[in-house]
Amino acid sequence: TAGPAGHPNRLDWSLDHRTLYHVDSLVYSVRAYDYNVQTGGLANPWLVCQLEPEQGMPDGLCMDTTGTLWVACIDGGMVIRMESRD
């Protein structure tokens, strides 16, 4: 389950702007929220990915033009490809 943010480091939106994704570096996670484009409200948080410390600390993310979510990990020297929920 998604809980309180430890250290939100990077935000990005799904292609339809209805999902907000963020990297939480201190708890090694990627979380997402449903976003209401009319009200600006966030709801229904969920855990997209929980990384292990040996994978490296997640430090950034971006959504590409195909709807694929990419997460960069410092200290791990890798970029992880994730499928979005769209």
C-alpha positions as CSV (number, residue, x, y, z in Angstrom):
1,T,0.0,0.0,0.0
2,A,1.1,3.6,-0.5
3,G,1.8,5.5,2.6
4,P,3.2,8.9,3.5
5,A,6.0,10.2,1.4
6,G,9.5,10.0,2.8
7,H,11.4,12.1,0.2
8,P,9.4,12.7,-3.0
9,N,12.2,13.3,-5.5
10,R,10.6,13.4,-9.0
11,L,7.1,13.8,-10.4
12,D,5.7,13.0,-13.8
13,W,2.2,12.5,-15.3
14,S,0.7,9.7,-17.4
15,L,0.0,10.6,-21.0
16,D,-3.7,11.3,-20.2
17,H,-2.7,13.4,-17.2
18,R,-5.0,11.3,-14.9
19,T,-2.2,9.6,-13.0
20,L,0.6,11.3,-11.0
21,Y,3.8,9.2,-10.5
22,H,6.6,10.0,-8.0
23,V,9.8,8.5,-6.9
24,D,10.3,8.3,-3.1
25,S,14.1,8.0,-2.7
26,L,14.3,7.3,1.0
27,V,11.9,4.4,1.0
28,Y,13.1,3.0,-2.4
29,S,9.6,3.2,-4.0
30,V,7.7,4.5,-6.9
31,R,4.1,5.5,-6.1
32,A,1.2,6.7,-8.1
33,Y,-2.1,8.5,-7.5
34,D,-5.3,9.0,-9.5
35,Y,-5.4,12.7,-10.4
36,N,-8.7,14.6,-11.1
37,V,-7.9,17.1,-13.9
38,Q,-11.0,19.2,-13.1
39,T,-10.4,19.6,-9.3
40,G,-6.6,19.0,-9.0
41,G,-7.3,16.3,-6.3
42,L,-5.3,13.2,-5.7
43,A,-6.9,9.9,-4.7
44,N,-6.4,6.1,-4.6
45,P,-2.6,5.9,-3.9
46,W,-0.9,2.7,-4.9
47,L,2.6,1.3,-4.9
48,V,4.0,0.9,-8.4
49,C,7.3,-0.6,-7.4
50,Q,9.3,-1.3,-4.3
51,L,13.0,-1.5,-5.0
52,E,15.6,-3.3,-3.0
53,P,18.6,-1.2,-1.7
54,E,21.0,-3.3,-3.7
55,Q,19.2,-2.1,-6.9
56,G,20.2,1.5,-6.1
57,M,18.2,4.4,-4.7
58,P,15.5,5.6,-7.2
59,D,16.4,9.2,-8.0
60,G,14.3,10.2,-11.0
61,L,11.6,9.1,-13.4
62,C,10.0,10.1,-16.7
63,M,7.2,9.0,-18.9
64,D,8.0,8.5,-22.5
65,T,5.7,9.2,-25.5
66,T,4.6,5.5,-25.5
67,G,3.4,5.6,-21.9
68,T,6.4,3.7,-20.5
69,L,7.7,4.8,-17.1
70,W,11.5,4.9,-16.7
71,V,13.1,5.1,-13.2
72,A,16.8,6.0,-12.8
73,C,18.7,4.5,-9.8
74,I,21.7,6.2,-8.3
75,D,24.3,3.9,-6.7
76,G,22.9,1.1,-8.9
77,G,24.0,2.4,-12.3
78,M,20.7,1.4,-13.9
79,V,17.5,2.7,-15.5
80,I,14.4,0.5,-14.9
81,R,11.6,0.2,-17.5
82,M,8.1,-0.1,-16.0
83,E,4.7,-0.4,-17.6
84,S,2.3,2.3,-16.6
85,R,-1.3,1.6,-15.5
86,D,-2.8,3.6,-18.5
